[in-house]
């Protein structure tokens, strides 16, 4: 199983919000944002901060896929 944050990027587009705006408003690091961009695992605290900022549920920003990431 792999994590996909495509839902997050689509939600940002719908909200007319940039990744930089999200990073600043949610108070997450550039490293965490970079991990999200690469569909890598991040701390649940990061996901909670994003959900609180966007006023959404965790299932609105991420999903599990059957694709395996290459390591």
KOLLUMKOL-322956 format. One record per residue: residue number from 1; x, y, z of N, C-alpha, C in turn. Coordinates in pm, whole numbers, always signed. Layout:
BEGIN
NUM, X, Y, Z, X, Y, Z, X, Y, Z;
...
***
This chain:
BEGIN
1, +83, -119, +0, +0, +0, +0, +88, +125, +0;
2, +39, +225, -68, +109, +352, -75, +12, +465, -42;
3, +67, +577, -1, -14, +694, +32, -16, +788, -87;
4, -132, +846, -115, -146, +946, -220, -210, +1071, -163;
5, -151, +1186, -194, -204, +1314, -148, -267, +1393, -263;
6, -307, +1325, -370, -370, +1393, -485, -494, +1470, -442;
7, -568, +1414, -348, -688, +1482, -298, -654, +1618, -236;
8, -541, +1624, -167, -497, +1749, -106, -470, +1854, -213;
9, -397, +1816, -317, -362, +1912, -422, -486, +1960, -496;
10, -581, +1870, -518, -707, +1910, -583, -786, +2005, -494;
11, -787, +1977, -364, -858, +2063, -269, -796, +2202, -266;
12, -664, +2209, -270, -597, +2340, -271, -636, +2419, -395;
13, -642, +2352, -510, -683, +2419, -633, -825, +2472, -619;
14, -914, +2389, -567, -1054, +2430, -548, -1066, +2549, -453;
15, -977, +2556, -355, -981, +2664, -256, -897, +2784, -300;
16, -837, +2775, -418, -751, +2881, -471, -638, +2915, -372;
17, -574, +2809, -321, -468, +2823, -223, -340, +2759, -276;
18, -228, +2825, -257, -100, +2769, -302, -41, +2681, -191;
19, +58, +2602, -228, +126, +2518, -129, +196, +2604, -24;
20, +251, +2717, -68, +318, +2808, +25, +219, +2866, +125;
21, +102, +2905, +76, -1, +2957, +166, -41, +2851, +268;
22, -58, +2728, +222, -94, +2618, +312, +14, +2599, +417;
23, +139, +2598, +373, +250, +2578, +466, +251, +2684, +576;
24, +232, +2808, +538, +234, +2917, +636, +113, +2912, +728;
25, -5, +2893, +673, -127, +2893, +754, -136, +2772, +846;
26, -89, +2657, +799, -95, +2536, +881, +23, +2527, +978;
27, +128, +2602, +952, +245, +2598, +1040, +325, +2470, +1024;
28, +337, +2423, +899, +417, +2302, +875, +549, +2342, +808;
29, +645, +2255, +815, +777, +2285, +762, +783, +2262, +610;
30, +884, +2319, +549, +904, +2297, +406, +940, +2151, +380;
31, +1007, +2088, +476, +1042, +1946, +461, +917, +1859, +460;
32, +821, +1891, +546, +695, +1815, +548, +619, +1835, +418;
33, +618, +1958, +367, +550, +1986, +241, +617, +1911, +125;
34, +749, +1903, +129, +822, +1830, +26, +787, +1681, +30;
35, +775, +1625, +150, +737, +1484, +164, +597, +1460, +109;
36, +506, +1553, +136, +370, +1541, +83, +374, +1542, -70;
37, +458, +1627, -126, +470, +1637, -271, +524, +1510, -335;
38, +597, +1432, -257, +655, +1307, -307, +573, +1186, -264;
39, +455, +1210, -207, +369, +1103, -156, +441, +1015, -54;
40, +522, +1077, +30, +593, +1005, +135, +515, +1017, +266;
41, +546, +931, +360, +480, +933, +490, +521, +1058, +568;
42, +423, +1118, +635, +448, +1232, +722, +384, +1204, +858;
43, +426, +1279, +955, +374, +1268, +1091, +224, +1301, +1090;
44, +148, +1232, +1172, +4, +1259, +1178, -24, +1401, +1227;
45, +66, +1458, +1304, +50, +1596, +1349, +43, +1692, +1230;
46, +121, +1665, +1127, +119, +1746, +1005, -17, +1735, +938;
47, -69, +1614, +928, -198, +1592, +864, -311, +1660, +942;
48, -303, +1654, +1075, -404, +1719, +1158, -400, +1870, +1140;
49, -281, +1928, +1135, -268, +2072, +1114, -329, +2113, +980;
50, -305, +2033, +877, -362, +2063, +745, -514, +2054, +750;
51, -565, +1949, +812, -712, +1932, +823, -775, +2047, +900;
52, -712, +2089, +1008, -765, +2201, +1086, -765, +2329, +1004;
53, -660, +2351, +928, -649, +2471, +845, -753, +2472, +734;
54, -771, +2358, +669, -863, +2349, +556, -1006, +2315, +600;
55, -1023, +2290, +730, -1154, +2251, +786, -1213, +2132, +710;
56, -1135, +2025, +707, -1176, +1905, +636, -1136, +1781, +717;
57, -1175, +1666, +667, -1142, +1539, +729, -1017, +1482, +663;
58, -949, +1394, +730, -826, +1337, +676, -850, +1263, +544;
59, -967, +1203, +529, -998, +1133, +404, -1017, +1229, +288;
60, -1030, +1359, +317, -1042, +1459, +211, -908, +1499, +152;
61, -798, +1463, +221, -666, +1506, +173, -574, +1390, +136;
62, -608, +1269, +172, -520, +1156, +141, -599, +1029, +119;
63, -534, +933, +55, -595, +802, +37, -484, +697, +25;
64, -518, +574, +52, -425, +463, +33, -451, +402, -103;
65, -344, +370, -173, -356, +309, -304, -286, +174, -303;
66, -315, +94, -403, -250, -37, -414, -112, -28, -475;
67, -76, +86, -527, +55, +104, -589, +162, +105, -481;
68, +271, +40, -511, +384, +39, -418, +485, +142, -466;
69, +543, +214, -370, +645, +311, -405, +779, +240, -415;
70, +860, +280, -510, +992, +220, -525, +1087, +283, -426;
71, +1170, +199, -365, +1264, +252, -266, +1405, +232, -310;
***
